[in-house]
Amino acid sequence: MASRTLFVAVAAVLWVAAECRLAGASKKSYIVYLGAHSYGRDASLEEHARSTQSHHELLGSVLGSTRMAKDAIFYSYTKNINGFAALVEEEVASQIARHPDVVTVLESSMLKLHTTRSWDFMDMERDGQILPDSIWKRAKFGQDVIVANLDSGVWPESNSFADDDTVGEVPRRWKGSCPDAAKYGVPCNKKLIGAKYFNKDMLVSNPGAVDGNWTRDTEGHGTHTLSTAGGGFVPSASLFGYANGTAKGGAPRARVAAYKVCWSGECAAADVLAGFEAAIHDGADVISVSFGQDEPLAADAASFLQEPVTLGSLHAALQGVSVVCSAGNSGPLEDTVVNSAPWVTTVAASTVDRDFPNVVTLGNSVHMKGMSLETTTLHSNKLYPVVKASNGALASCDPIIASTCPLGTLDPAKVKGKIVVCVRGGDIPRVTKGIAVQKAGGAGMILANDEMDGDDIVADPHVLPATMITYKEAVTLFKYMDSSKNPVANISPSKTEVGVKNSPSVAAFSSRGPSGTLPYVLKPDIAAPGVDILAAFTEYVSPTEATDDERRSEYAILSGTSMACPHVSGVIGLLKAARPDWSPAAMRSAIMTTARTQDNTGAAMRDHDGTEATAFAYGAGNVHPNRAVDPGLVYDLSNDDYFTFLCSMGFTTRELTKLSAGKFACPDKVPPMEDLNYPSIVVPALRGSLTVTRLLKNVGLPSTYRASWRAPFGINMTVEPAELAFKKPGEQKEFKVTVRSEKDKLGKGYVFGRLVWSDGTHYVRSPVVVNALD
């Protein structure tokens, strides 16, 4: 565990930015994107310098001098991305956007972070023992694969990043480093082999968010996600005694690198693009990204490249680097999924078979199940008075506002020694509600869901005895309180419970498809554990991140698609080790076509409300790593396939020439977007009938595969040919799927089916999603 002495020292030295650009109110950060460089990863420093000079000259042609351009530009992207970020007026940005060398100009925006047992649940181990067919064995635990994490940095003292005897010398191909010069900066070792920070855009846009010129994680998010993807084996890890066991990442013997591009929960666009460029150039095999836009981009070509993750991940894919992204936390509403480019793997969040239940006992002997990670308990043989927060409000406070328990709204005279019932919501963090109750002298807290939140409850590390209950249980609680003159209750201590039935299910917060940005590509691609995930954490702040919470822990339990994303990053790291010749698209295909769509009872995977989940919630299903290493067949994609898809979206040959550094031009006849060789099939606007084409590559032994399918409701579906005989590894064969609407069954919206190719050993599954208009 990191030393308390170091923590105190770090906490005492809150670094402020040494330099801040003083800009006029009319100036903003813009990224000028010029496509790709003609040179490769091994370009010389002289070539990089010439690229920087060309950026100065380009902006100087608009500003009037290269000197003014040098002052305005704060990032020059010279390694694989061609472009620069500059602080200029809107009029200048408009002028340079019309320059013939420019692909697009995007105004910098803020992206948001999408805030153990999971590997056992995915059959990679059982009760701490590695299974014989585990992908861990076949991939040697991800030995020497390099996983980069763009996030809020890293807490290097964590044992998850320890440099132990199992770690060999750093791979020679690695070009990264740990250049932090600040006191308490992040040092490298043979496990944590890279740590860099990027804050120039944030210093322009929101300088108060920057805590220092260092890669050290002061929020915990980056440490948690990085250790989930590639943290080493750490026995006896827990959060205050909960979820005790051996913590480990998906690829526990991988090398890891942290790129701090997020500050105080936000990530500025130009910093994100700089982080991508550095990770690609340094030699990462996998880049994990647990943040994104607040909402999907508009569904048009002009908007598609107006987003740094889309741009950065495109250049990564072109260099053979896998990029894995979180789907977003705006569920359960449809059309909320973000990070939906076809060259990234987009991950939804699902539950594992572990809960942290406790019980509320009412004075009428009714028992209600709740969820919590509290660290203190009530006397078990005593019933405490219960009061609604609205009835415990200060005289000066609106009871409706007080019902959600903001700080400073509760009257100690009314709540002291009582269990206070707070209503969820009101933009008040759940743990902060407990702090408000504690400060007012309350003995405990019951956090009650409202009707909109339904059955979605979360285990939080509360500072006092507490629990969270569903809306149904809340209705029962309020009826009891309204019918009793002296309502009383007790809250039992929480426990760790494993083997929970009907797991996994899709988390309520996980963003859903269809992708409004790209309705022709199914997003999310895959689901992975993202609820109550134990992983390493910073000791700079409490696991609750509440300023009034002085508790510290080396490990924390967090939930979000942020937590699901690095699970898949780790699995792709293992696939990279086991199948080093596979492309990022082949690895994504292997993960998607081998996924599960059933829970641990054999029933169809459920959504958060108990209804059957669809491909818009979980993509191809829940990740099953052991199957992914031997999928039999894959749907592969080349760089030219992605370029052709961009042509189909409406990008011109002039733009594609820049994107490809002169290596590609749009074909005379572009294929429909539905023909992208993706492992899923989506027809978002079927009128009558449509035939889509796919190409399968054999990555196993010679074998004959036969197709079976379940057509979406109201759709007639055929596959031609329905049998494919592969005689050698690497052989590719084409097939076509025709979908035809049944006129008397229109108006159902999106409907879901599936296609399966099997040789009796392998089952290559693809979701089929159709929206029949006429």
C-alpha positions in Angstrom: 0.0 0.0 0.0 1.2 3.5 -0.8 2.7 5.1 2.2 0.6 7.5 4.3 3.6 9.8 4.4 3.6 10.2 0.7 -0.1 10.8 0.7 0.2 13.6 3.2 3.0 15.1 1.3 1.1 15.0 -2.0 -2.0 16.4 -0.4 0.0 19.2 1.0 1.5 20.2 -2.3 -1.4 20.9 -4.7 0.4 21.9 -7.8 -1.0 24.8 -9.8 -0.2 25.3 -13.5 3.1 27.1 -14.0 1.9 28.7 -17.2 -1.5 29.9 -18.3 -2.2 31.4 -21.6 -4.0 34.7 -21.2 -6.4 34.9 -24.1 -8.9 37.5 -25.2 -12.5 36.5 -24.7 -13.0 36.2 -28.4 -10.4 33.5 -28.8 -11.1 29.8 -28.5 -9.3 26.5 -29.0 -9.6 24.9 -32.4 -8.2 21.7 -33.9 -7.1 22.0 -37.6 -7.1 18.5 -39.0 -5.1 17.9 -42.1 -5.4 14.1 -42.4 -2.4 11.7 -42.2 1.4 12.2 -42.7 3.1 10.5 -45.7 5.8 9.1 -43.4 5.4 6.3 -40.8 6.1 5.7 -37.2 9.9 5.7 -37.7 10.1 9.1 -39.2 13.0 11.3 -38.2 13.0 14.3 -35.9 13.8 16.4 -39.0 10.6 15.2 -40.6 8.6 16.0 -37.5 10.2 19.5 -37.4 9.3 20.1 -41.1 5.7 19.1 -40.3 5.6 21.6 -37.4 7.0 24.3 -39.7 4.4 23.6 -42.3 1.7 24.0 -39.6 3.2 27.4 -38.7 3.2 28.4 -42.3 -0.4 27.3 -42.9 -1.8 29.2 -40.0 0.6 32.1 -40.7 -0.9 32.5 -44.2 -4.1 33.4 -42.4 -2.8 35.4 -39.4 -0.2 37.3 -41.5 3.0 35.9 -40.0 4.6 32.6 -38.8 5.5 34.3 -35.6 1.9 34.9 -34.7 1.1 31.4 -35.7 3.8 30.0 -33.4 2.3 32.0 -30.5 -1.2 30.7 -31.3 -0.4 27.0 -31.8 -0.1 25.0 -28.6 -0.1 21.4 -30.1 1.5 20.4 -33.4 0.5 16.8 -34.3 3.5 15.5 -36.2 3.8 11.7 -35.5 0.8 10.0 -37.1 -2.0 12.6 -37.0 -1.4 15.6 -39.2 -2.8 18.8 -37.8 -2.5 21.3 -35.0 -4.4 23.0 -32.1 -4.4 26.7 -31.8 -6.0 29.6 -29.9 -7.6 31.8 -32.5 -10.7 33.8 -33.2 -13.8 32.2 -34.8 -13.2 34.2 -38.0 -9.7 32.8 -38.3 -11.0 29.3 -37.8 -13.6 29.9 -40.5 -10.9 31.2 -42.9 -8.6 28.3 -42.4 -11.4 25.7 -42.8 -11.7 26.9 -46.4 -8.0 26.2 -47.1 -7.6 23.4 -49.7 -5.2 21.4 -47.4 -7.6 21.3 -44.5 -10.0 18.3 -44.0 -11.9 19.9 -41.1 -11.7 22.3 -38.3 -13.3 21.5 -35.0 -13.8 23.7 -32.0 -12.5 22.1 -28.9 -15.1 20.6 -26.6 -15.2 18.9 -23.2 -15.6 15.1 -23.0 -16.8 13.5 -19.8 -15.5 10.4 -17.9 -17.9 7.6 -17.9 -17.9 6.8 -14.4 -11.9 -9.1 -8.6 -15.0 -11.1 -9.2 -15.7 -10.1 -12.8 -12.9 -12.4 -14.2 -14.3 -15.4 -12.3 -17.8 -14.6 -13.6 -16.4 -14.6 -17.2 -15.0 -18.2 -16.7 -11.3 -17.2 -16.8 -10.9 -18.6 -13.3 -13.0 -20.4 -10.7 -12.5 -19.8 -7.0 -9.1 -18.4 -7.7 -8.0 -21.3 -9.9 -7.1 -20.8 -13.5 -9.3 -23.0 -15.7 -7.6 -25.4 -18.2 -9.2 -23.7 -21.3 -8.7 -20.2 -19.9 -7.5 -17.6 -22.4 -5.1 -16.5 -19.7 -3.0 -19.7 -20.3 -3.1 -19.5 -24.0 -2.1 -15.8 -24.0 0.5 -16.1 -21.2 -1.6 -13.6 -19.2 -0.9 -11.0 -21.9 2.9 -11.1 -21.5 4.6 -8.1 -23.1 1.4 -6.7 -24.7 1.3 -2.9 -24.1 -2.0 -1.4 -22.9 -2.3 2.4 -23.0 -5.0 4.2 -21.0 -6.2 7.7 -21.8 -7.8 8.9 -18.6 -7.0 10.9 -15.4 -3.5 9.5 -14.8 -2.3 6.8 -12.4 -1.4 6.2 -8.8 2.0 4.5 -9.3 2.4 3.3 -5.7 -0.5 0.9 -6.2 0.5 -2.8 -5.9 -1.4 -3.4 -9.2 1.5 -1.7 -11.0 4.3 -3.3 -8.9 7.5 -4.3 -10.7 7.8 -7.9 -9.5 9.8 -11.0 -10.5 7.3 -12.0 -13.1 8.0 -8.9 -15.2 10.8 -9.1 -17.7 12.7 -6.3 -19.5 10.7 -3.6 -21.3 10.0 -4.6 -24.9 12.5 -2.9 -27.2 9.8 -1.7 -29.6 8.5 0.6 -26.8 9.3 4.3 -27.4 7.5 5.8 -24.4 8.8 7.2 -21.1 7.8 8.8 -17.8 9.0 12.4 -18.2 7.2 13.9 -15.2 9.5 16.5 -13.7 7.2 17.7 -10.9 7.8 16.6 -7.3 5.7 13.4 -6.7 5.6 12.9 -10.5 5.0 9.4 -11.8 8.2 7.2 -12.2 8.4 4.2 -14.6 9.2 0.6 -13.8 9.1 -2.6 -15.9 5.3 -2.9 -15.4 4.2 0.8 -15.6 6.4 1.7 -18.6 4.9 5.0 -19.7 3.3 8.1 -18.0 2.6 11.4 -19.8 0.2 14.3 -19.2 -1.5 16.7 -21.7 -3.2 19.8 -20.3 -2.5 22.7 -22.8 -6.0 22.8 -24.0 -7.5 22.5 -20.5 -5.2 25.3 -19.4 -6.8 27.5 -22.1 -10.4 26.3 -21.6 -10.6 25.7 -17.8 -7.3 26.3 -16.0 -8.9 25.8 -12.6 -9.4 22.1 -13.4 -5.7 21.4 -13.8 -4.2 20.1 -10.5 -0.5 20.2 -11.7 1.9 19.3 -14.4 2.1 15.6 -13.7 0.5 12.3 -14.5 -0.4 11.4 -10.9 -4.0 10.5 -10.6 -5.8 12.7 -8.0 -9.3 11.5 -9.0 -9.0 7.7 -9.0 -10.8 7.0 -12.3 -7.6 6.5 -14.4 -6.0 4.2 -11.8 -9.2 2.1 -11.6 -9.6 1.7 -15.3 -5.9 1.0 -16.0 -5.7 -1.7 -13.3 -8.8 -3.3 -14.6 -7.3 -3.6 -18.1 -3.7 -4.6 -17.1 -3.1 -4.6 -13.4 -1.0 -7.4 -11.8 -2.1 -10.0 -9.3 -2.7 -8.5 -5.8 -4.0 -10.9 -3.1 -6.3 -9.8 -0.3 -7.6 -6.7 -2.1 -10.9 -5.2 -0.9 -12.8 -2.0 -0.2 -13.2 -1.7 3.5 -13.4 -5.5 3.7 -16.0 -5.9 0.9 -15.3 -8.0 -2.3 -12.2 -9.4 -0.7 -10.0 -11.5 -3.0 -7.2 -11.3 -5.5 -7.4 -8.2 -7.7 -6.1 -8.5 -11.2 -6.5 -7.0 -14.6 -7.7 -8.7 -17.8 -4.1 -9.0 -19.0 -2.2 -9.2 -15.7 1.2 -9.5 -17.3 0.8 -6.8 -19.9 2.8 -3.6 -19.7 0.7 -0.5 -19.0 1.1 3.2 -19.8 -1.0 6.1 -18.5 -1.8 9.2 -20.6 -3.4 11.9 -18.4 -5.8 13.8 -20.7 -8.6 14.3 -18.2 -8.7 16.8 -15.4 -11.4 17.2 -12.8 -13.6 14.8 -14.7 -13.4 16.5 -18.1 -11.1 15.9 -21.1 -10.4 18.7 -23.5 -10.5 17.7 -27.2 -7.0 18.9 -28.2 -5.4 17.2 -25.2 -7.3 13.9 -26.1 -5.9 14.1 -29.6 -2.4 14.7 -28.3 -2.8 11.7 -26.0 -3.8 9.5 -28.9 -0.9 10.6 -31.0 1.6 9.9 -28.2 0.2 6.4 -27.4 0.2 5.4 -31.0 3.8 6.6 -31.6 5.1 5.1 -28.3 4.0 1.7 -29.4 0.8 0.8 -27.6 -1.0 -2.4 -28.8 -4.3 -1.4 -27.2 -5.7 2.0 -26.3 -8.5 2.1 -23.6 -10.8 5.2 -23.6 -13.4 5.5 -20.8 -14.8 8.8 -21.7 -16.8 10.5 -24.5 -19.3 13.1 -25.6 -22.3 13.8 -23.5 -24.6 12.9 -26.4 -24.3 11.4 -29.9 -23.0 13.5 -32.8 -25.3 14.4 -35.7 -25.8 11.8 -38.3 -24.0 13.4 -41.2 -20.5 13.4 -42.7 -19.7 17.0 -41.8 -20.2 16.2 -38.0 -18.6 12.8 -38.0 -15.0 13.9 -37.7 -15.9 16.8 -35.3 -14.9 14.7 -32.3 -11.4 13.8 -31.1 -12.0 10.1 -30.1 -13.3 9.5 -33.7 -10.2 11.1 -35.2 -7.6 9.7 -32.8 -9.0 6.2 -33.0 -9.1 6.3 -36.8 -5.3 6.9 -36.8 -4.8 4.2 -34.3 -6.8 1.7 -36.4 -4.8 2.6 -39.5 -1.6 1.8 -37.5 -3.0 -1.6 -36.4 -3.7 -0.4 -32.8 -7.0 -1.6 -31.2 -9.1 1.1 -29.5 -11.8 0.2 -26.9 -14.3 2.8 -25.8 -17.1 3.1 -23.2 -20.6 3.4 -24.6 -21.7 6.2 -22.2 -23.8 6.4 -19.1 -27.0 7.9 -20.5 -29.2 4.8 -20.4 -31.7 3.4 -20.4 -32.9 5.8 -23.1 -32.4 4.7 -26.7 -30.1 6.6 -29.1 -27.7 7.6 -26.4 -24.7 5.5 -27.3 -21.5 7.5 -28.0 -18.0 6.5 -29.4 -19.7 4.7 -32.3 -17.1 4.8 -35.0 -16.8 1.4 -36.8 -13.1 1.2 -36.1 -13.5 1.2 -32.3 -15.0 -1.5 -30.0 -17.8 0.1 -28.0 -18.6 -1.4 -24.7 -21.9 -1.5 -22.7 -22.1 -2.3 -19.0 -23.5 -5.4 -17.4 -23.8 -6.8 -13.9 -21.8 -9.7 -12.3 -23.2 -12.3 -10.0 -22.1 -10.4 -6.9 -24.2 -8.1 -4.7 -23.7 -6.2 -1.4 -27.1 -6.6 0.3 -28.4 -5.5 3.6 -31.8 -5.5 5.1 -34.1 -2.8 6.4 -36.4 -4.1 9.2 -39.5 -2.0 9.9 -41.4 -1.7 13.2 -44.2 -3.8 11.7 -41.7 -6.7 11.1 -41.6 -6.1 7.3 -38.2 -6.7 5.8 -36.8 -4.9 2.7 -33.7 -5.7 0.8 -31.3 -2.9 0.1 -27.7 -2.4 -1.1 -24.7 -0.7 0.5 -21.0 -0.7 1.3 -21.3 1.2 4.6 -18.4 1.0 7.0 -20.3 1.5 10.2 -23.4 -0.3 11.6 -26.3 0.3 13.9 -27.0 -1.7 17.1 -28.6 -4.9 15.9 -31.1 -5.1 18.8 -32.5 -1.6 18.6 -35.1 0.0 16.4 -34.4 3.7 15.6 -37.0 6.4 14.8 -37.4 7.0 11.1 -38.1 10.5 9.6 -38.5 11.7 6.0 -35.9 14.2 5.1 -38.7 16.6 4.0 -40.0 16.5 7.6 -36.5 17.0 9.0 -35.9 20.2 7.0 -34.6 23.4 8.6 -37.4 26.0 8.9 -35.6 28.2 6.3 -35.5 25.3 3.8 -38.1 24.2 1.3 -39.1 20.6 2.3 -39.2 19.5 -1.3 -35.5 20.5 -1.7 -34.6 19.0 1.7 -36.2 15.6 0.6 -33.1 14.9 -1.5 -30.8 15.8 1.4 -28.5 18.5 0.1 -25.8 19.6 2.6 -27.0 22.1 5.1 -30.8 21.5 4.7 -31.5 19.2 7.6 -32.4 20.4 11.2 -30.3 18.5 13.8 -33.2 19.0 16.3 -35.5 17.0 14.0 -33.1 14.2 12.8 -30.6 13.6 15.5 -30.4 9.9 16.4 -32.9 9.0 13.7 -32.8 7.1 10.4 -33.4 9.7 7.7 -35.1 8.7 4.5 -33.7 10.7 1.5 -35.1 10.6 -2.0 -32.7 9.8 -4.8 -31.9 12.6 -7.3 -31.8 16.4 -7.0 -28.3 16.4 -8.6 -26.9 15.5 -5.1 -24.3 12.7 -5.1 -25.6 9.7 -3.2 -22.7 9.6 -0.7 -23.1 13.3 -0.1 -26.7 12.7 1.0 -25.3 10.5 3.7 -22.8 13.1 4.7 -25.6 15.6 5.1 -27.5 13.2 7.4 -24.3 12.5 9.4 -23.5 16.2 9.8 -27.0 16.8 11.1 -26.6 14.0 13.7 -28.7 11.3 12.0 -28.1 7.7 13.0 -28.5 6.3 9.5 -29.9 6.8 6.0 -32.3 5.0 3.7 -31.9 6.2 0.1 -35.2 5.7 -1.7 -35.6 5.4 -5.4 -38.3 7.4 -7.1 -40.5 5.9 -9.9 -38.1 6.9 -12.7 -35.2 5.1 -11.0 -37.3 2.0 -10.4 -35.3 -1.1 -9.4 -31.9 0.3 -10.2 -30.0 0.4 -6.9 -26.3 0.9 -6.3 -23.9 -0.1 -3.5 -22.0 3.0 -2.3 -19.4 3.3 0.4 -21.5 5.4 2.7 -20.0 7.2 5.8 -22.8 6.1 8.1 -25.1 3.1 8.3 -27.1 3.3 5.1 -28.9 1.4 2.4 -30.5 2.1 -1.0 -33.9 0.6 -1.8 -36.0 0.2 -5.0 -39.1 2.3 -5.8 -41.4 -0.6 -5.0 -39.8 -1.0 -1.5 -39.9 2.8 -1.1 -43.7 2.8 -1.6 -44.0 0.2 1.1 -41.7 2.2 3.4 -43.7 5.4 2.9 -47.0 3.7 3.5 -45.7 2.3 6.8 -44.4 5.7 7.9 -47.6 7.5 7.0 -49.7 4.9 8.9 -47.6 4.9 12.1 -47.4 7.6 14.7 -43.9 6.5 15.7 -42.3 4.7 12.7 -39.1 2.8 13.6 -36.5 0.7 11.7 -33.1 -0.8 11.7 -30.5 -1.4 8.9 -28.5 -4.6 9.1 -24.8 -4.7 8.2 -24.0 -5.4 4.5 -22.4 -8.5 3.2 -20.7 -9.8 0.1 -23.0 -12.3 -1.7 -21.9 -14.2 -4.8 -23.8 -16.5 -7.2 -26.7 -14.0 -7.7 -29.1 -15.5 -10.2 -30.2 -14.0 -13.5 -26.7 -12.5 -14.0 -25.5 -10.8 -16.1 -28.2 -8.2 -16.9 -27.7 -4.9 -18.6 -27.1 -1.9 -16.2 -29.7 0.8 -16.3 -27.2 3.6 -16.8 -25.5 1.9 -19.9 -26.2 3.9 -23.0 -28.3 2.3 -25.7 -28.5 2.1 -29.5 -29.5 2.6 -32.1 -26.5 4.9 -33.0 -28.0 8.2 -34.1 -24.5 9.0 -35.5 -24.1 5.8 -37.6 -27.4 3.9 -37.7 -25.9 1.4 -40.2 -23.5 0.0 -37.6 -24.7 -1.7 -34.5 -23.5 0.0 -31.3 -22.7 -0.9 -28.6 -20.6 -3.8 -29.9 -20.4 -5.9 -26.7 -21.3 -5.8 -23.0 -18.8 -6.5 -20.1 -18.9 -6.2 -16.3 -19.4 -2.6 -15.3 -21.3 -2.7 -12.0 -19.6 -2.7 -8.6 -16.1 -3.4 -10.0 -13.2 -3.6 -7.5 -9.9 -2.2 -8.8 -7.0 0.0 -7.8 -7.6 3.6 -6.7 -5.8 6.7 -5.8 -5.1 7.5 -2.2 -5.2 11.2 -2.9 -9.0 11.3 -2.3 -11.6 9.0 -0.7 -13.2 6.3 -2.8 -16.4 8.4 -2.6 -14.4 11.5 -3.9 -16.4 13.6 -1.3 -14.4 16.4 0.2 -15.7 15.7 3.7 -14.8 12.0 3.6 -11.4 11.4 5.1 -11.3 7.6 4.5 -8.7 6.2 2.0 -8.4 2.9 0.3 -5.9 1.4 -2.2 -8.9 -0.3 -3.9 -12.4 1.0 -4.7 -15.7 -0.3 -6.1 -17.0 1.8 -9.0 -19.7 1.4 -11.6 -20.1 2.7 -15.2 -19.3 1.9 -18.8 -15.9 3.3 -17.8 -15.5 0.1 -15.8 -16.8 -2.2 -18.6 -14.5 -0.7 -21.2 -11.1 -1.8 -19.7 -12.5 -5.4 -19.2 -12.6 -5.6 -23.0 -9.3 -3.7 -23.4 -7.7 -6.5 -21.2 -9.3 -9.2 -23.3 -8.1 -7.7 -26.5 -4.6 -7.5 -24.9 -4.8 -11.2 -24.4 -6.0 -11.8 -28.0 -3.0 -9.7 -29.2 -0.7 -12.0 -27.2 -2.3 -15.2 -28.4 -3.0 -14.1 -32.0 -0.4 -11.4 -32.8 -1.2 -11.6 -36.5 -4.9 -10.6 -36.1 -6.0 -7.2 -37.0 -8.0 -5.0 -34.6 -11.1 -5.8 -36.6 -10.5 -9.5 -36.4 -10.2 -9.3 -32.6 -13.4 -7.3 -32.3 -15.1 -9.8 -34.5 -13.9 -12.7 -32.4 -15.2 -11.1 -29.2 -18.6 -10.2 -30.8 -19.3 -13.5 -32.5 -18.5 -15.6 -29.4 -20.5 -13.5 -26.9 -23.2 -14.9 -24.7 -26.8 -13.7 -24.8 -28.0 -15.9 -21.9 -27.6 -15.4 -18.1 -26.4 -17.9 -15.5 -29.8 -19.6 -15.3 -29.9 -20.2 -19.1 -32.6 -17.6 -19.7 -32.3 -14.8 -22.1 -30.2 -11.9 -20.8 -32.4 -9.3 -19.1 -32.5 -5.5 -19.2 -32.4 -3.6 -15.9 -36.2 -3.7 -15.6 -36.5 -7.5 -16.0 -37.6 -7.4 -19.7 -35.6 -9.3 -22.3 -32.6 -7.2 -23.4 -31.9 -6.5 -27.1 -28.9 -5.9 -29.2 -29.3 -2.1 -28.6 -28.5 -2.8 -25.0 -25.7 -5.3 -25.2 -24.6 -5.4 -28.8 -23.6 -9.0 -29.7 -23.9 -10.1 -26.1 -21.8 -10.4 -22.9 -18.1 -11.0 -23.5 -16.9 -14.6 -23.2 -13.1 -14.4 -23.4 -12.2 -18.1 -23.6 -14.3 -18.6 -26.7 -12.9 -15.5 -28.4 -9.4 -17.0 -28.8 -10.8 -19.7 -31.1 -13.8 -18.2 -33.0 -13.4 -20.3 -36.1 -14.3 -17.5 -38.5 -13.9 -13.7 -38.4 -15.3 -10.7 -40.2 -12.1 -8.8 -41.0 -11.6 -5.2 -42.2 -8.7 -3.4 -43.8 -7.8 0.3 -43.9 -9.3 0.5 -47.4 -12.5 -0.9 -46.1 -12.8 2.0 -43.6 -11.9 4.5 -46.3 -14.5 3.1 -48.5 -17.1 3.3 -45.7 -16.2 7.0 -45.3 -16.8 7.4 -49.1 -20.2 5.8 -48.6 -20.9 8.4 -45.9 -20.3 11.2 -48.3 -16.6 12.1 -47.9 -14.9 13.0 -51.1 -11.9 11.7 -52.9 -10.1 14.9 -52.0 -10.7 14.4 -48.3 -9.9 10.7 -48.5 -6.6 11.5 -50.2 -5.6 13.6 -47.2 -6.9 11.0 -44.7 -4.9 8.3 -46.4 -1.8 10.4 -47.1 -2.4 9.9 -50.9 -2.9 6.1 -50.8 -6.6 5.9 -51.4 -9.3 7.4 -53.7 -13.0 6.7 -53.5 -14.3 4.1 -56.0 -16.5 5.2 -58.9 -19.4 3.3 -57.4 -19.4 3.3 -53.6 -21.1 0.3 -51.8 -24.0 1.0 -49.4 -23.1 1.5 -45.8 -24.9 -1.7 -44.9 -22.1 -3.6 -46.7 -19.4 -2.7 -44.3 -17.9 -6.1 -43.3 -19.0 -5.8 -39.7 -19.9 -8.8 -37.4 -23.4 -7.5 -37.0 -26.0 -6.6 -39.6 -28.2 -3.4 -39.3 -30.8 -2.2 -41.9 -32.1 1.0 -40.4 -34.5 1.9 -43.2 -35.8 -1.2 -45.1 -38.1 -0.4 -48.0 -39.3 -3.6 -49.5 -36.1 -5.7 -49.7 -32.4 -5.3 -49.4 -29.4 -7.6 -49.9 -26.2 -7.1 -47.8 -22.8 -8.7 -48.4 -20.4 -10.1 -45.9 -17.0 -11.8 -46.1 -15.8 -14.5 -43.7 -12.2 -15.4 -43.1 -11.1 -18.8 -41.7 -8.8 -18.5 -38.7 -9.1 -22.2 -37.7 -8.6 -25.6 -39.3 -10.2 -26.5 -42.6 -14.0 -27.0 -42.0 -17.4 -26.6 -43.5 -19.8 -24.1 -42.0 -23.6 -24.1 -42.4 -25.9 -21.1 -41.7 -28.9 -21.1 -39.5 -30.9 -18.0 -38.6 -33.9 -16.6 -36.8 -35.4 -13.7 -38.8 -36.5 -10.6 -37.0 -40.3 -10.4 -36.5 -42.1 -9.5 -39.7 -39.1 -10.0 -41.8 -38.4 -12.7 -44.4 -34.7 -13.6 -44.4 -32.5 -15.7 -46.6 -28.8 -16.5 -46.7 -27.0 -17.4 -49.9 -25.0 -19.6 -50.0 -26.1 -21.4 -46.8 -22.9 -23.5 -46.7 -19.3 -22.4 -46.9 -16.4 -24.9 -47.2 -13.0 -23.6 -46.0 -10.0 -25.6 -47.1 -7.2 -23.7 -45.5 -6.5 -21.0 -42.8 -6.8 -17.4 -44.1 -9.2 -18.4 -46.9 -12.1 -15.9 -47.4 -15.6 -16.6 -48.7 -18.5 -14.2 -49.4 -22.2 -14.7 -48.6 -25.3 -12.5 -49.0 -28.2 -11.9 -46.7 -31.5 -10.7 -48.1 -34.2 -9.2 -45.8 -37.7 -8.6 -47.1 -40.5 -6.9 -45.1 -43.9 -8.6 -44.7 -46.4 -5.9 -45.6 -48.9 -6.9 -43.0 -46.4 -6.6 -40.1 -44.9 -3.2 -40.6 -44.8 -0.4 -38.0 -43.0 -2.4 -35.3 -39.9 -0.3 -35.3 -36.6 -2.1 -34.9 -36.9 -5.8 -34.7 -34.1 -8.3 -33.8 -32.9 -11.6 -35.1 -29.7 -13.5 -35.5 -27.4 -15.4 -37.9 -25.2 -18.3 -36.9 -22.5 -20.1 -38.9 -21.4 -23.4 -37.4 -19.2 -26.3 -38.2 -20.4 -28.2 -35.1 -17.6 -26.9 -33.0 -17.6 -23.2 -33.5 -20.7 -21.0 -33.4 -20.1 -17.7 -35.2 -23.1 -15.5 -34.1 -24.2 -12.2 -35.6 -27.1 -10.0 -34.5 -29.5 -8.9 -37.3 -31.4 -5.7 -36.7 -34.0 -4.3 -39.1 -36.3 -1.3 -39.2 -38.9 -2.0 -41.9 -40.5 1.2 -43.2 -42.5 -0.2 -46.1 
